[in-house]
Amino acid sequence: MRTMRRPLAGALALIGALALVACADGGAGGGAAGTGAPAGTPAATAVAALDCGAGQQIAQTLTSGATWSMCWSVDPKRGLELTGIHIAPPGGAPVSVIESLAISQLEVPYDTGERLTDDITSAGFGGRSMKTLEPEACLGDRLSAAIPNFGDGSIGDSPVREVLCSELVDGGISYHASGPIAPAVARRTDWQLSTVSRVGWYEYVTQYVFGADGSIRVRLGATGDLSPVDYADPGHGSAVGPGDSAHAASHSHDAVWRVHWALGGPGGMTAEQYDADPTGQTGPKSPVLQGRTTPIDRPATAEWADRRWWRVVAPGATNADGHPISYQIDLERTDSFTFADDHGHSGAGYDVAFTNADDCQLYATKNRGGCGTGVLDFVDRGAGQPLDDVVSWVAVGFHHVPRDEEQSPMELHWQGFTLLPRDLTAQRFDVPEGREGVNGVPGPQWQEDPASSGG
């Protein structure tokens, strides 16, 4: 049964401003990236009151006046895990966005077919794999946690180490609107959280960037060294070093993240796919495209196509314009892939999948516990259930063909996706002076502005 919610606009007025939560176990570093607002930003609005359990609560107000708050912890397998992610618009109460966010598998198959690693379920990004941060790796706060040397810490030692980097980063130009009516320009700061884990010869940066605009950029960076034992013929690798005698084997980094949504609160959510397709017709100025939204009301997989994106929607929570709040999944650029474990499975291969939350279903492949072995199994098992407590499994591949410049160590190369607010609020968080009334069709003074006639 779906939970009915009050409109978001009313909910935002229920809670007054709260003080920012100080980061537990704050480490060395510059400034107060986890505990306060950057200079020149509006005062903090509201921080969610969270039960972080064994984790720690952190919060940050950004240049738009919006405040992010959440819990962080380190899982032995998944590494950095963020839970209870909330955002408070300027002057408003915290809005629940995500229940939990973490990587759920990283598979590295080599083009030779002779090596395959499952770096999350086999080695893990936490425990001894997670590196203590050096000052050069973090210009903000280095935050500490007890990291077990073995397993979940029930056996052996769990030294307290500085493993999470919390820093404010320049987000570039936030907006630039010229013309004779209320010209405006501003830059923005974003909040970047990162850890570093070593698995084999590679070192991976798990990174989440929380934007002043309400976006969440999910990134996995790879550095370290090319495998010294994986060399191949020219058809399966690329020449590195003198001459044409050594060819480092090409391989893929196939990652899937598990996003357990909680838009406006637990349950009561669904998913949609948007497509804009050419109609074959041409108007006076350009070809005609037809946009459409397809509901995804039961567990399913989906593949990327041009002009396609997905969103998770909370129909019972609306913004001040009466639109249901949602977050859009933007895959950006990805090399599509199929997990080796999934070959031969009906419907193998996906870029995004949607299931209902199950605490047993944690890993995209190699999952244990009798609730399914991986995402495709989760989808099949839940096919008859309506989506309600939505989990998105987002797959992003990167095919790595080595180059000379990667010896040694490799420059970081990145893969990931962005979660973009869609109708979370009726207008942007930080409406510039003079533009407060621009919501919907602009007034005559805007329509007459010659500077507004372009794209």
C-alpha positions as CSV (number, residue, x, y, z in Angstrom):
1,M,0.0,0.0,0.0
2,R,1.4,3.4,-0.9
3,T,2.0,5.9,1.9
4,M,0.2,9.2,1.4
5,R,2.3,12.3,2.1
6,R,1.6,16.0,2.6
7,P,2.8,18.2,-0.3
8,L,6.5,19.0,0.0
9,A,5.9,22.8,0.2
10,G,3.9,22.2,3.4
11,A,6.4,19.8,4.9
12,L,9.2,22.4,4.4
13,A,7.4,24.8,6.6
14,L,7.1,22.4,9.5
15,I,10.7,22.4,10.8
16,G,12.7,25.4,11.8
17,A,16.4,26.0,11.3
18,L,18.8,23.7,13.1
19,A,22.5,24.0,13.8
20,L,25.0,22.1,11.7
21,V,26.2,18.8,13.1
22,A,29.8,18.6,14.0
23,C,31.7,15.7,12.4
24,A,32.7,13.0,14.9
25,D,36.4,12.2,15.0
26,G,37.3,15.1,12.7
27,G,40.9,14.7,11.5
28,A,43.7,16.9,10.2
29,G,43.2,19.2,7.3
30,G,42.2,22.7,6.4
31,G,39.0,24.5,7.2
32,A,35.8,23.0,8.4
33,A,34.6,21.1,5.3
34,G,32.3,18.9,7.3
35,T,31.1,21.3,10.0
36,G,30.1,24.6,8.6
37,A,29.3,26.9,5.6
38,P,32.0,28.4,3.4
39,A,32.6,32.1,3.7
40,G,30.0,34.3,2.0
41,T,27.3,31.6,1.9
42,P,23.8,32.0,3.5
43,A,23.4,30.7,7.1
44,A,22.8,27.0,7.6
45,T,19.2,26.0,7.1
46,A,18.4,22.6,8.7
47,V,20.2,19.3,9.3
48,A,18.4,16.0,9.4
49,A,18.3,14.3,12.8
50,L,19.7,10.9,11.9
51,D,20.4,7.7,13.8
52,C,23.7,6.7,12.3
53,G,24.2,3.6,14.4
54,A,27.9,2.7,14.2
55,G,28.4,5.4,11.5
56,Q,29.0,9.1,11.9
57,Q,26.8,12.1,10.8
58,I,28.2,14.9,8.6
59,A,26.6,17.9,7.1
60,Q,27.5,20.9,4.9
61,T,25.9,24.1,3.7
62,L,26.8,25.2,0.2
63,T,26.8,28.4,-1.8
64,S,23.1,28.0,-2.9
65,G,22.1,28.0,0.8
66,A,21.1,24.3,0.6
67,T,22.4,21.9,3.3
68,W,23.3,18.3,2.8
69,S,23.3,15.9,5.7
70,M,24.0,12.1,5.9
71,C,25.8,9.3,7.8
72,W,29.0,7.7,6.6
73,S,30.6,4.4,7.5
74,V,33.0,1.9,6.0
75,D,31.8,-1.6,5.0
76,P,34.5,-4.3,4.7
77,K,33.3,-5.2,1.2
78,R,31.6,-2.1,-0.3
79,G,34.0,0.4,1.3
80,L,32.5,3.9,1.7
81,E,28.7,3.7,2.4
82,L,26.5,6.8,2.7
83,T,23.1,6.4,4.4
84,G,20.2,8.7,5.4
85,I,21.1,11.3,2.7
86,H,19.0,14.4,3.1
87,I,19.0,17.9,1.5
88,A,17.4,21.0,3.0
89,P,16.5,23.8,0.6
90,P,17.4,27.3,1.8
91,G,15.1,28.2,4.8
92,G,13.4,24.8,4.6
93,A,13.4,21.5,6.4
94,P,15.5,18.4,5.4
95,V,14.0,16.3,2.6
96,S,14.9,12.6,2.5
97,V,16.6,11.6,-0.8
98,I,18.5,8.3,-0.5
99,E,18.4,5.6,2.2
100,S,21.8,4.1,1.2
101,L,24.4,4.5,-1.5
102,A,27.4,2.3,-2.2
103,I,29.2,0.4,-5.0
104,S,27.9,-3.1,-5.3
105,Q,30.4,-4.8,-7.6
106,L,33.5,-4.0,-9.7
107,E,34.4,-6.7,-12.2
108,V,37.6,-6.5,-14.2
109,P,37.7,-8.9,-17.1
110,Y,40.8,-8.9,-19.3
111,D,40.4,-9.0,-23.1
112,T,42.5,-12.1,-23.3
113,G,39.8,-14.1,-21.4
114,E,42.5,-15.3,-19.0
115,R,41.8,-13.1,-16.0
116,L,38.7,-11.9,-14.2
117,T,38.4,-10.3,-10.8
118,D,35.4,-9.5,-8.6
119,D,37.0,-6.7,-6.6
120,I,34.1,-5.9,-4.3
121,T,33.0,-9.4,-3.2
122,S,36.4,-11.0,-3.4
123,A,38.8,-8.4,-2.0
124,G,36.6,-5.5,-0.9
125,F,37.2,-1.7,-0.7
126,G,37.1,-1.6,3.1
127,G,39.3,-3.1,5.8
128,R,43.0,-3.3,5.0
129,S,42.2,-2.4,1.3
130,M,41.2,1.1,2.4
131,K,44.2,3.5,2.6
132,T,45.0,6.0,5.3
133,L,44.9,9.4,3.6
134,E,48.1,11.4,3.1
135,P,47.9,15.2,3.4
136,E,48.5,15.5,-0.4
137,A,45.4,13.3,-1.1
138,C,43.0,15.6,0.8
139,L,43.0,19.4,1.0
140,G,40.0,19.4,3.3
141,D,39.2,17.5,6.5
142,R,40.5,13.9,6.9
143,L,37.9,12.1,9.0
144,S,38.6,9.0,11.0
145,A,36.9,5.7,11.6
146,A,37.7,2.4,13.2
147,I,38.7,0.1,10.3
148,P,39.0,-3.6,11.0
149,N,42.1,-5.4,9.9
150,F,40.1,-8.5,9.3
151,G,36.4,-9.0,8.3
152,D,33.8,-7.1,10.3
153,G,36.1,-6.4,13.3
154,S,34.7,-9.1,15.5
155,I,38.1,-10.7,15.4
156,G,41.4,-8.8,15.5
157,D,42.1,-5.1,15.8
158,S,40.3,-2.1,14.3
159,P,42.7,0.8,14.4
160,V,41.2,4.3,14.0
161,R,42.5,5.7,10.8
162,E,41.9,8.9,8.7
163,V,40.2,7.4,5.6
164,L,37.5,9.9,4.5
165,C,38.3,13.1,2.7
166,S,35.7,15.8,3.1
167,E,36.4,19.0,1.1
168,L,34.8,21.9,-0.6
169,V,35.6,22.1,-4.3
170,D,35.0,24.8,-6.9
171,G,32.0,23.8,-9.0
172,G,32.6,26.4,-11.6
173,I,30.0,28.7,-13.0
174,S,26.6,28.0,-11.5
175,Y,24.7,30.3,-13.9
176,H,25.3,33.1,-16.3
177,A,22.3,35.1,-17.5
178,S,22.9,38.3,-19.3
179,G,20.6,40.8,-21.0
180,P,18.9,44.0,-19.9
181,I,16.5,42.3,-17.3
182,A,18.1,41.2,-14.0
183,P,21.5,40.1,-15.3
184,A,23.1,37.5,-13.0
185,V,26.2,35.4,-12.7
186,A,27.5,33.3,-9.9
187,R,30.0,30.5,-9.2
188,R,29.3,27.6,-6.8
189,T,31.0,25.3,-4.4
190,D,30.3,21.6,-4.1
191,W,31.0,19.1,-1.3
192,Q,33.3,16.2,-2.2
193,L,33.6,13.0,-0.2
194,S,36.3,10.4,-1.1
195,T,38.2,7.4,0.0
196,V,41.1,5.4,-1.6
197,S,41.2,1.6,-1.7
198,R,44.0,-0.7,-3.1
199,V,43.0,-3.9,-4.8
200,G,45.8,-5.8,-6.5
201,W,47.9,-3.3,-8.6
202,Y,45.1,-0.8,-8.9
203,E,44.1,1.9,-6.4
204,Y,40.5,3.1,-6.6
205,V,39.1,6.5,-5.5
206,T,35.5,6.2,-4.4
207,Q,34.0,9.7,-4.7
208,Y,30.6,11.3,-4.2
209,V,30.2,15.0,-5.1
210,F,27.1,16.7,-3.5
211,G,26.2,19.8,-5.6
212,A,25.0,23.2,-4.5
213,D,22.2,22.5,-7.1
214,G,21.0,19.3,-5.3
215,S,22.8,16.9,-7.7
216,I,24.9,13.9,-6.7
217,R,27.8,13.0,-8.9
218,V,29.0,9.4,-8.4
219,R,32.5,8.6,-9.4
220,L,35.0,5.8,-9.4
221,G,38.6,6.8,-10.2
222,A,41.4,4.3,-11.1
223,T,45.1,4.8,-10.6
224,G,48.0,2.7,-9.3
225,D,49.9,0.5,-11.8
226,L,49.1,-1.7,-14.8
227,S,49.2,-5.3,-14.0
228,P,52.8,-6.5,-14.5
229,V,51.7,-10.0,-15.3
230,D,49.0,-9.3,-17.9
231,Y,50.7,-8.8,-21.3
232,A,49.2,-10.0,-24.6
233,D,49.4,-9.9,-28.4
234,P,48.6,-6.6,-30.3
235,G,45.0,-7.8,-30.8
236,H,44.4,-8.0,-27.1
237,G,46.6,-5.2,-25.8
238,S,48.5,-2.0,-26.5
239,A,52.2,-1.4,-26.9
240,V,53.9,0.2,-23.9
241,G,57.6,0.7,-23.5
242,P,60.3,0.6,-26.2
243,G,59.4,-0.8,-29.6
244,D,56.6,-3.1,-30.2
245,S,57.5,-6.1,-28.1
246,A,55.4,-5.6,-25.0
247,H,51.6,-5.1,-25.1
248,A,49.8,-4.4,-21.8
249,A,46.5,-6.3,-21.9
250,S,43.4,-4.3,-22.5
251,H,40.6,-4.8,-19.9
252,S,37.4,-3.4,-18.6
253,H,36.3,-1.8,-15.3
254,D,32.6,-2.8,-14.9
255,A,31.0,-1.2,-11.9
256,V,27.5,-1.2,-10.5
257,W,26.2,1.0,-7.7
258,R,23.3,0.2,-5.5
259,V,21.1,3.3,-4.8
260,H,18.3,2.6,-2.3
261,W,16.0,5.6,-2.7
262,A,13.9,7.2,0.1
263,L,12.4,10.2,-1.8
264,G,10.3,12.1,0.8
265,G,10.5,9.0,3.1
266,P,10.5,5.2,2.8
267,G,8.3,3.5,0.2
268,G,5.7,5.0,-2.1
269,M,8.0,5.3,-5.1
270,T,8.0,4.3,-8.7
271,A,10.2,4.7,-11.7
272,E,9.9,6.0,-15.3
273,Q,11.8,6.0,-18.5
274,Y,11.9,9.0,-20.8
275,D,12.5,8.8,-24.6
276,A,12.5,11.4,-27.3
277,D,12.4,9.8,-30.8
278,P,12.4,11.3,-34.3
279,T,8.9,11.1,-35.9
280,G,10.3,11.3,-39.5
281,Q,8.5,14.7,-39.9
282,T,10.1,18.1,-40.3
283,G,8.7,21.4,-39.1
284,P,9.4,24.8,-40.5
285,K,12.8,25.0,-38.8
286,S,13.9,21.5,-37.6
287,P,13.0,17.8,-37.4
288,V,10.1,16.9,-35.1
289,L,10.8,14.7,-32.1
290,Q,8.1,13.1,-29.9
291,G,8.9,12.8,-26.2
292,R,7.1,10.2,-24.0
293,T,7.4,8.7,-20.5
294,T,7.0,5.0,-19.9
295,P,6.1,3.9,-16.4
296,I,8.3,1.2,-14.8
297,D,6.0,-0.2,-12.2
298,R,7.6,-3.5,-11.6
299,P,11.2,-4.8,-11.3
300,A,12.9,-4.5,-14.6
301,T,16.2,-3.9,-16.5
302,A,16.8,-1.2,-19.1
303,E,19.5,-0.2,-21.6
304,W,20.7,3.2,-22.6
305,A,19.8,4.8,-25.9
306,D,20.1,8.3,-27.4
307,R,17.9,10.8,-25.6
308,R,16.9,8.4,-22.9
309,W,17.0,8.8,-19.2
310,W,15.3,7.4,-16.1
311,R,13.9,8.9,-13.0
312,V,12.7,7.6,-9.6
313,V,9.5,9.4,-8.6
314,A,7.6,9.9,-5.3
315,P,4.0,10.5,-6.5
316,G,2.7,11.3,-3.1
317,A,5.2,14.2,-2.5
318,T,4.9,17.3,-4.5
319,N,6.7,20.6,-4.9
320,A,5.0,24.1,-4.6
321,D,4.0,23.8,-8.3
322,G,2.2,20.6,-7.6
323,H,4.7,18.4,-9.5
324,P,5.8,15.1,-7.9
325,I,9.4,15.2,-6.7
326,S,11.9,12.9,-8.4
327,Y,15.6,12.3,-9.2
328,Q,16.9,11.7,-12.7
329,I,19.6,9.1,-13.5
330,D,22.0,10.5,-16.0
331,L,24.4,7.9,-17.4
332,E,26.6,10.5,-19.2
333,R,29.1,8.4,-21.1
334,T,29.5,4.7,-20.6
335,D,30.8,1.6,-22.3
336,S,28.0,-0.8,-21.9
337,F,28.8,-4.3,-20.6
338,T,27.5,-7.6,-19.5
339,F,28.9,-9.3,-16.4
340,A,30.7,-12.5,-17.1
341,D,28.5,-14.2,-14.5
342,D,25.4,-13.0,-16.4
343,H,26.3,-14.4,-19.8
344,G,23.8,-17.0,-20.9
345,H,21.1,-15.5,-18.6
346,S,17.9,-14.4,-20.4
347,G,17.9,-10.7,-20.7
348,A,21.6,-10.4,-19.8
349,G,23.1,-6.9,-20.0
350,Y,21.6,-3.7,-18.5
351,D,22.6,-0.2,-17.9
352,V,20.0,0.5,-15.1
353,A,17.8,-2.0,-13.2
354,F,15.0,-1.4,-10.7
355,T,14.1,-3.7,-7.9
356,N,12.4,-3.5,-4.5
357,A,14.7,-3.1,-1.5
358,D,15.9,-6.3,0.2
359,D,18.7,-6.1,2.8
360,C,19.9,-9.4,1.5
361,Q,20.3,-8.2,-2.0
362,L,23.5,-6.2,-1.7
363,Y,25.8,-7.2,-4.6
364,A,25.3,-7.0,-8.3
365,T,26.9,-10.4,-8.7
366,K,28.2,-13.1,-6.3
367,N,25.4,-12.2,-3.9
368,R,24.8,-14.7,-1.2
369,G,22.0,-15.5,1.3
370,G,19.3,-17.3,-0.7
371,C,17.7,-14.1,-2.0
372,G,19.3,-14.2,-5.4
373,T,22.8,-14.3,-6.9
374,G,22.7,-10.9,-8.6
375,V,20.7,-8.2,-10.2
376,L,19.2,-10.3,-13.0
377,D,18.1,-12.8,-10.4
378,F,16.7,-10.1,-8.2
379,V,14.6,-8.8,-11.1
380,D,13.3,-12.2,-12.0
381,R,12.4,-13.1,-8.5
382,G,10.5,-9.8,-8.0
383,A,8.9,-9.6,-11.4
384,G,5.4,-9.9,-9.9
385,Q,5.7,-7.3,-7.3
386,P,4.8,-3.6,-7.8
387,L,7.8,-1.2,-7.3
388,D,7.4,0.7,-4.1
389,D,10.7,0.7,-2.0
390,V,12.9,1.4,-5.0
391,V,16.5,0.4,-5.5
392,S,18.3,1.5,-8.7
393,W,21.3,-0.6,-9.9
394,V,23.4,1.7,-12.1
395,A,26.0,0.1,-14.3
396,V,28.9,2.1,-15.8
397,G,31.7,0.4,-17.8
398,F,35.1,1.7,-18.9
399,H,37.2,-0.2,-21.5
400,H,40.8,0.5,-20.7
401,V,43.3,0.3,-23.5
402,P,46.7,1.1,-21.9
403,R,49.0,3.9,-23.1
404,D,52.6,4.9,-22.6
405,E,51.7,7.8,-20.3
406,E,50.3,5.3,-17.7
407,Q,53.7,4.1,-16.7
408,S,54.0,4.8,-13.8
409,P,51.8,5.4,-11.8
410,M,48.6,5.9,-13.9
411,E,46.9,9.2,-14.1
412,L,43.4,8.8,-12.6
413,H,40.7,7.8,-15.1
414,W,37.1,8.2,-14.1
415,Q,33.7,6.6,-14.7
416,G,30.4,7.3,-13.1
417,F,27.0,8.9,-13.4
418,T,24.9,11.8,-12.0
419,L,21.7,11.9,-10.0
420,L,19.9,15.1,-10.9
421,P,17.0,16.6,-9.0
422,R,13.9,17.0,-11.2
423,D,11.0,19.0,-9.6
424,L,12.4,18.7,-6.1
425,T,11.6,22.4,-5.7
426,A,9.5,24.8,-7.8
427,Q,12.5,26.9,-8.7
428,R,16.3,26.7,-8.3
429,F,17.6,27.0,-4.7
430,D,19.2,30.4,-5.2
431,V,17.0,32.5,-7.4
432,P,18.9,35.7,-8.2
433,E,17.4,39.1,-7.3
434,G,14.9,40.2,-9.9
435,R,14.1,36.7,-11.2
436,E,11.8,35.5,-8.3
437,G,8.7,35.7,-10.5
438,V,10.1,33.7,-13.4
439,N,8.3,30.4,-12.8
440,G,6.4,29.0,-15.8
441,V,5.8,31.2,-18.9
442,P,7.7,34.5,-18.3
443,G,6.0,37.8,-18.3
444,P,5.9,40.2,-21.4
445,Q,9.0,42.0,-20.4
446,W,11.0,38.8,-20.7
447,Q,9.4,37.8,-24.0
448,E,10.4,41.2,-25.4
449,D,14.0,40.8,-24.4
450,P,16.0,40.3,-27.7
451,A,18.7,38.5,-25.8
452,S,16.2,35.7,-24.9
453,S,15.4,34.8,-28.5
454,G,18.2,32.3,-29.0
455,G,18.6,28.7,-27.9
